[in-house]
Amino acid sequence: MRMLIAGGLLAVVSHGVTNAAEVIGRAGSTEIDVAQVRALVAALPETSRAAVGKDINALEQLVRADLASRAVLTEAKNAGFDRKPETVTELNRLRDEALARLWLVSQVQVPAGYPSEADIAAAYEKNKAALQTPAEYRLAQIFIAAPDAADPARLSQALRKITELAPKLVGAADFARLARENSEQADSAAKGGELGWLVEDKIVAEVRGAVRTLKVNDVAGPIKTAQGFHFVKLMEKKPSRPLTLAEARDALSAALRTRRAQELQQQYLATLGQKLSVSINQIGLAGLQAALPK
């Protein structure tokens, strides 16, 4: 499955696939082709489109999520769930909401030239303190599997292993050798535990908290996560730093366009409300509220 998806997606982004019907991913009898992936990407917000254009893993996750959604829809239809009266009522409500939202969007298009470079520069100066790159860490680990749902015997075996291993890691001079011999995560074990560079907010929370306190070449652990126990060595660190205007430009532009769209929508709704002369029966409304479940 992964090879089919990864290979297909790499072809899309790297080699300009033109066959719209080429299958990119499959889950059982559910398939997604090039044209459908392109449509998925086109429907994303600007910042998300940029992310999947640069990150093959983000693009793959988008495809996987859509395959899962399609599989659920197929099961629901096969079970006749879409024909139940309560389902039809809810679908009609959702359709009306979506139609109103799409109409509203169509009436308040943000001009193509907005924001200007001056607008972006002003937003950058105003928010400069908050515009930071995340810290990055080059890590190595020794992983001992002990999932939260593991049976007592498996957990006991893992605890014995980390008890024997912990004293050997003092000083961490031979961390790579110990990782190759003991780590139960095969890919990193073969590389002496090396995980490569990881962005801070992508690291598992329990590990992230420990890593932040480490100096280069220090080892932390054992750290328990839902998957098991980790001994983690900090190899290198790139601290957080302010983003340059060039680095922040696309995100700022997208944020300014989103805010402007929201402002235009509010203006449209206010004008519509004035035109329709909206009135509310306050007495009836109060009586209705009194009858609502508390």
N, C-alpha and C positions, 0 to 999 in steps of 0.2 A: 504494500500500500504506500509506504513512504517513498519507495523508489519511483513508483508510478507518478506520484504527485510531484516530488522534488524534481525528477527529470523533466516532466512536462512543463512545470513552471519555469524552470531554468531556460527552457526553450522559448517560452513566451517572452521573458524579459531580456534574454541575452541574444537570441537569434531571430527575433521578429517573426514568430510563427504566423502564417497567413491562413492556415487551414482552420476555419472557425469551428469545425465539427470535431477536431481532434480531442479525444478524451484526456482530461487532465487529472481527474480523480474519480474514484469509484468506492462506494460503500454498499456491498451487497448488489442489488439490482439498480441502485441509484447512481447516476453518473453526472458529472459536470464537465462541460467542454470549454474550449478556448473562448468562444463568444460569451458564454455565461460568466466566466471569470472576469472578462473585460467589463461586462455589465456590472458585476459586483464592485469592481474597483471604481468604476465611473460614479457609482452611487455614494461613495464614501466622501466625507468632508475633505477639504483640500489637504489638511495636515496628515490625515490618515492615508490619502492617496500617495503623498510623498513618501510616507513611511514604508508602504508595501512596495513602492518602486525601488527602494534602496535595500530592503531587508527581505531576503528569500524566506526566512522563518516566519515573518509577519504575514507574507503572502500565503504561505502554506497554512497558517492558522486560520486565515480568512476562508480558504477553500474547505478545510476540515469542518469549520463551524457551519458553512453552508450545506455541506453534505449531511451533517447531523440534522440540520433543520429540515432538509428535503426528506430524509428518512422518516422523521417524526410525522411530517405531513402525509407521506404515503401510508403509514400505519393508521393514522386517523381516518383517512378516506376509505381505506380498505375495511375499517371497522364500522363505516357508516356514521361516524361521529359528526360529520358535517351536515347530516340531514336531521339531526335531533332538533326539536323546536327551540330549546334553550340555546343551542349552538347557533342556529339561524338568527335568533334575536341578537345575540352578542356580535355575530359577524356583521349584521346590518349596522349596529351601533359603531363598530370599529371602522366600517367602510365610510359612514357619514363623517366621522371624525377625521379620517384620512383625507376625504374629499375637501372638507372645509380647510384643513391645514394646507393642502396643495394649492387650493385657490388663493389662500392668503399669501403664500410664498410667491405665486405668480403675479400678484398685484403689487408687490413691494420689492422689485428687483434692485439690488445694490448696483450702482453704476460701475461699469467695467474698470474705470480709471480710479476707483476708490479702493484703498486710501492712497493719497499722494505720498511721495518720498518724504515730504515735510511732515505729514501726519505720522508716518512710521518712525521718523527720527525723534519726534516729540514724545511718542509713546515709549520709545527706547529710553530716553532720558528720564522719563517719569518712573519707569519700572526697572531701571538698571540694577538696583540692589537685589531684586528678586530673580533676575535673569542670570542663572548660573548653570554651568555644566555640572552634572552629577559626578561625584568622585568615582574613580575606577580602581579596581584592585586586580592584580595578577596573583592568583591563588593556586595552591596545590592542596590536595586533600587525601586523607585515608578514610574510606567509608566502610562502616560495618552495618550491614542490613539488619534492621530490627523494627519493622513496621508497627504502627500503633496497635494493629489487630493481630500481631504475632502471638502464637501460643507460648505458654510459659517456658517450654523447653527451648524454643528458638531464642527467646529473650535471655534466658540463662546462659546459653551458648555465646551470645553476643557480649554479655557482660563479662564473662570469663576472658573473652578475647581482648576486650578493651582494657581490662585490668592488667593483663600480661603486657599489652602494647604500650600503655601510658608511660612507664618508667623508661622505656627505650627511646622515647621522643624528647626527653629532657636534653636541651641543647640543639636538638633537631639536625645534627650534623649529617646523619644518614637518612633523612626523611624520604628521599627519592627511593632508596633501596627498600625501606620499610613499606612504602606505598606499593611498590611492585610486588612485594611478597605478601602483603596483608589486605590491601584495599579490595573491596568487593564490588567496585564500580569499574568494570573491565576497561573501558576506553581510557579513563584517566590513569588507572593503575599501570597500563602499558607505557605511559609517558612519565612515570615517576610521580604520579598524583597530579600532574599539571592540568589545570582547568582553563588556563589562558586568562585574558583580560575580561573582567565582568563589571558591568555598570552597577553602581551601588544599589539602586532601587530594583534591580533584577535578582539580587541575592536573597535567598530564603531568610525570612525575618530573624530567626534564631541565630543563624550564622552571621548575618549582617551586623547584629548587635555586638557580637564578639570581635569581628574583623575590625570594626571601627576603633577598637582599643589597642590593636596590635601595632608594634613597630616592625619594620622590615626584618624578615628572618625569624620573627617570633611565631610560636605555634600555640593555638588555642584548642581546647577540647578535653574530654569528649563533649560535643554539643549534640543534644538530642533534638531531632526533628521528627515529623510524622513518618519519615522513611527509615530512620535509623540513627546511628551515631557518626559524627564527623570529627576528625582531627584536621584542623585547617592551618596551613602555613602561609603567611603573607610574604610573597616574593618581591613585589614592587607595588607602588601606589602612585596614582595621579590624582592630586587633590582637586576639589571643586575650584572652578575659576569663573570670573564673569564672562558671559557671552559677548562677543563683538556684535556690532550692529549688523554686519553681514550675516553672522551665524543666526541671529535672532529674527532677521527680516521676515522670512516666510511665515513663521509662527505669529509674529506681531500683525502681519498683514491679514492673516486668516482670522485672528481674534478681533481686529478692528472691523472687518467685514461682517463677522457674526454679530457684533454689538450693533453695528449700523442697521443690519437687517431687523434685529429685535426692536430698535427704535422706530423704524419705518412701519413695522407691524402694529406697534402700539398707537402710532399716529393714525393708521388706517382704521383701527378698531374704534378709536375715539371719534373720528369723523363719521363712521358708520353709525355709532351710537347716537350722535347728535342728529343725524339725518332721520333715524327711525323714531326719535323721541321715546326712548325706552322708559317705561313706568313700571313700578312694582307695587302690588297690593300688600302693603305692610301688615295690615290686620290679618289677612289670609295667610301670609307668610309666617307670622308669629303663631297662629293656630296650628299650622302644619309642623312647625318646629316643636311645639309642645307635645304633639302626638308622636314624634319620632322616638325610637328606642334610646334609652339613656344608658 
